[in-house]
Amino acid sequence: MASPVPVPTGIRSYDSGSDSRTEEQLPYVESPAAVAPRDARELSRLFFARLATLEEGTHEYQYARNTLIELNLSLVKFAAARFRSRSDQMEDIVQVGTIGLIKAIDRFELTREVEFATFAMPCIVGEIKRFFRDTSWSVHVPRRLQELRIALARATDELFQLLDRSPTTAELAAHLDLPEDEIVEGLVAANGYTAGSIDIPLDDASESGSDSLSDRLGDDDPELEAVENITALKPLVEQLDERDRQILRMRYGLEMTQSQIGAELGVSQMHVSRLLSRITAQLRKGLLTQE
């Protein structure tokens, strides 16, 4: 029978509220994050042993599990320090690493006869790496292509050292024992890993007169819609009789007023208004029918 784990001085017993005194009570840890690493290891073994006997969902189970998380948060901070170059993402890294720690706690068993830190570190680091793999891409690509990009990067470095030049697609395919079309697919997908800003200054900015790519990008031409409408209206106008086409030409081509058109045709301005309404309604109906 294993000897009991000593409880650090100053840590009181945890009162679960149960009337039963036959079960060993857990120590109450007021500030788990402040516990020294050596004491944290000893307390973790005690809590893991008790956790295995508790029913999931009970108040005492939650206390034991939460205390284990807080006691071992230093492992997350230690693992996160490996990624200090990504300081802008450090908060996310710690959160993701904590998820890895929780998964390790839920899977760990004292019968493994290994230190919890030894078991937990690969879980924490693996969770952080998965986070980078899934969120660092500028566009979403399948997991297979994400992993292929990593393999291609390694193969390219290895072949560059051997050949003293960048490897060809065929050489990469032979090195990775993959079809060439799959290599091409991986190289194309790798372009989605990072995205450049369209506001970055161009190398030939002084020659082209454009400071950035955004200066060279086109915009929607408002005249395009007019071209489309004219193209669609042309066959409909041709179906009108000569007088209707003449009225349209005078109103919209020569920009004559209705009174001027009436004087030209020998009719009233009101009659010209009715004629224009009929013609435009007929053309509008034709356009809607085409759509």
N, C-alpha and C positions, 0 to 999 in steps of 0.2 A: 504494500500500500504506500502510495507516494506521501511524503511528508508535507504538511500544510505550508502554504506560501505565506511568509511573514507579511504583515500589513504595516506599511510605513507609519511611523509615529505621527500622531495628530489627526489621523483619518478615522472618523467615527463610523459605527455600523449603520448601514442603510435600513430604515424601517419601511418594509413593504406594506404595512398595514394589516398583514395577516396575523391571525391569532395563533397560528402554528409555530411552535418553537423548536420543532424537530429538525427543520431545515436550517442549514448554515446561512446566516445573514451576510449580505454583501456589504463591504465597507462603503461609506458615503464619501465620495470625492468631491469636495466643494469646487476646486479649480483644477480639472484634469490636465489642462494645457500647461499648468505651472509645475506639474510633477516632474521630478528629475528622470532622465532616461532610464537609469537602472531601476528605479522604483516603478516606472511605467511598465517595464518588461515584466516585473514580478506581479504587479497588479493585473496586467493583461492575462497572464496565465490563470490567475484566480478567477477573473471574470469569464474567461473562455470555459473553464471547468464548470462554473455555475450556469452559464448560458446554455450549455448542452443539456441541462436537466430542467430548464424552464419551458413553459408552454408559450409558443409564439403568440404574440398579441396581448399578453398580460402586461400590467404596469411594470412589474419587476424586470420582465424580459426587455422591455423598451429602455429601462434605465440602464441595464447591463450593456445592451448594444450601443446606446448613445455614449456611454462612458468609454467604451472601447474605441469608438470613433475619435473622441476628443483626446484620449490618451495617446493615440498614434498619429495625430495630425502632423507631428514633426516628420514622419516618413514622407508625407505628401510634399512638405516644404523642401525636404532634402532632394526628392525626385524633381521637383519643379526647378530647382537651382540649375539643373543640367540644361535647361532651356532659357537661361537668363538673356540670351541674345534676342529673344522674342518678348522683351519687357512690356511691349504694348498689349500683349495678350496674357500677361501673368495672372490676372484675376480669373480669366477663363481657364487657364492651365490648372490653377489650384482647385477650382470647382470640379473640373473633369478628373483630376487626380484624386479628389475626395470620393468621387463615385467609384473609382478603382479600389480605393481603400475599403469602402463599404462592401463591395463585391468580395474582396478578400476576406473580410470578417465573416461574411455569411457562409463562405466555403471552408474556412479554416477549421481544422480539428486537431486537438492536442495529441492524438494518436499518431500524427504524422512525424512526431519526434524531431521537428525542426523549429527554429525560432520563427515567431510570427513575422518579424521584419524580413527574414529571408524569403518567406512565402509571399509576403505582400508586395515587395518592391517590383517584381515583374508585372503584377496585376496593375499597379499604379502607373508605371511607365508605359505599359501596353495601352492603357486607356488614353493616356495623353497622346501617344503616337497615332492612335486611331482618330483622335480629335483632329490632329493636323492633317491626316490623310483625307478625312471627310469634309473638312471646312476650308482648307487652304487653296482649293481649286477655284479659279475665277468663274468657270462654268462647270456644270455637273457632267461628269463622265462616269461610265460604269466602273465598279470596283476592280474588275479585271484589268482595265486600261490604266487605272491608278497604280496598280502593282507592277504592270508592265513598264510604266515610266521609270519606276525606281530601278528595275532590272536593266533597262536600257542605259540609264545614267551610269550604273556600275560597269556595265559591259563597255561602254564608250571610254570610260577612264582607263580600264584595263588594256583595251586594244590600242589606245593612244600611246600608252607607255611602251607597248611592244612594237608598234608600227611607226611611231614618231610622227603620226598624222591622224586626222580624223578618219574613223573607219567608215566603210561604205555600208549600204543597206545589206548587201549580200554577206559581208563579213560579220555584221551584227547577227544576222540570221543564223549563220554557221556557228557562231560562238554560243548563242542561246539555244541552238537546236530548235528554231521556230521557222515557220514559213515566212518568206519575204513580205507577203502582203500583210501579215500580222505585224511585222516590224514597222512597216509604213503606217499602219493604222495607229500603232503606239506612238510613233513620232509626231503624227498629226495631232493626236489627242494631247500630247505633252504641251502643245502650244496653248492649251487652255488652262495651264497651271498658274500662269501669271498674266495679268492684263496691264498694259501700259496706259497712261493717261493721254488723252488726245490734246491736253494742254502742255505736254512736254515740248520744249523748243526743238526744232528740227536741225539736223546737221547742216543742211543747205539753206537755212533760213535767210541768210544774207543774199544768196543768189536768187532765190525764188521770190523774195519779198514777203513770204509767209513766215510768221514767227512760230507757229505750231500747226499740228495736224488739223486742229479744229478750224483754222483759218482757211484750209483747203477743202473742207467738207462742203458739199452742196446743200442747198435747202430746198424746200418745196417751192416750185414755181407756181405762183397764183394764176399764171396765164394758161397752165396745162388744162385746167378744168374748162376754160373757155374754148380751147382747141377741141376738146372732147365733145363739148356741146355743139359746136359748129359742125363737126363731122357727123354727129347724130342728126342734126337738124337738116343738113343738106338734102338728103333724099325726101324728107317730109315737105320741104319748101318746093321742091320740084313737082310735087303732086298737086300744088295749089294752081288755080287758074291764073291767067295773065294779070287780071286786075288786083287780085289778092297779093301777088308777088310785087306788083307796082306799089301798092300801099305800104308793104313792109319795107321796100327799098327807100321810099320817100321818108317814112317815119324813123327807121333805124339806120339807114345808110346815109341819107342826106340830112337827117335830124330836123325835118320840117315839123311844124306844129300841126295839130289836127285841123285848125282853121285854114292853114295854108294848103293842106292836102284836100280839104273840102273845096276850096276855091279852084284848085287844079282839076278836080274831078267833077265839079259842078254839083256838089251835094253839101248838106249842112255839116257843121262840126259834130253835132250829136250823132249823125248817121255814120261819120267816120269813126267815132268812138265805139259804136256798136260793131262796126266791121272789124276793127282792131281786136275787140274783145273776143269775137267769134274766131278770128284767125289764130290768135295766141292760145285760146282754149283748145282748138283743133291740134295745134302743134304740141301743146303740153300733153294731151291725151296720147298722141303718137309716141312721144318720148317715154311715157309711163308704160305703154304697151311694149316697147322695145326692151325695157328693163325686165 
